[in-house]
Amino acid sequence: MKSLSTVGAVAAVLTTVCFVGGIALMVASGVQVLIPDTGQAAIDWIKDVDEADWMFFAGAWLVVGGGVAGLVAIGGFWCVFHETSDLMLLGLILGTMGMVLITISHLIPIAMAYELVPEYVFATGSTRDSLTVTTDTLASIALVLNYVGDVIVWGIVVPLFAWAALTTRRVPRWIGWLGILTAVFAGWIGAAAPASKQLEDATYLGFVAFFIWMAAMGIALLLRRDLPPRSAV
């Protein structure tokens, strides 16, 4: 169990590194988001991807790697905190489910970039119209999968592990509270974000907090050679 917790801690740090590095590379390539919105935003995304260089694909695959690392991190966190409560099993199951959904949502636009984008650029007439519908359909699927995965991970899994961290004190308390902050802004407010632009903007704070939380959890667990017994908050 100790080895898995160590691997999970390393994976947590890698999750943040991969996502931050991947997003930076994609933005530098001229593509602002990995998953496009539908409508004109999707057409603009196709144009940006067509004009992008290797950095877009490198960044996109780094993001996918971050999702896989996140899966391992969830397993490592469960190893550390599973004795806190039987509810931690939900953290493992739902965390795995959420990260799988998020990773699939990131793979769909990568496939679009490889196959659909070049076909769309050279298509004309009814063929282009058909590809436009296909683009919107695939983008919608990716957005829905990403939304559900984010709500599960940020709104349920993160606060579960944050509560366990506060209860056991196996990591500094501020990390547990940072997890609660992530849940409030990225998970709970984020669940209602599609209904309001203001709510959507508020989720960015939780988005940033999540990656700081992941890295902090990983580093804190790596620095703890021994895990103290359970104690009250």
Summary of the structure (lengths in Angstrom):
residues: 233
radius of gyration: 19.1
end to end distance: 24.5
largest distance: 67.9
contacts: 842
relative contact order: 0.14
helix: 84%
strand: 0%
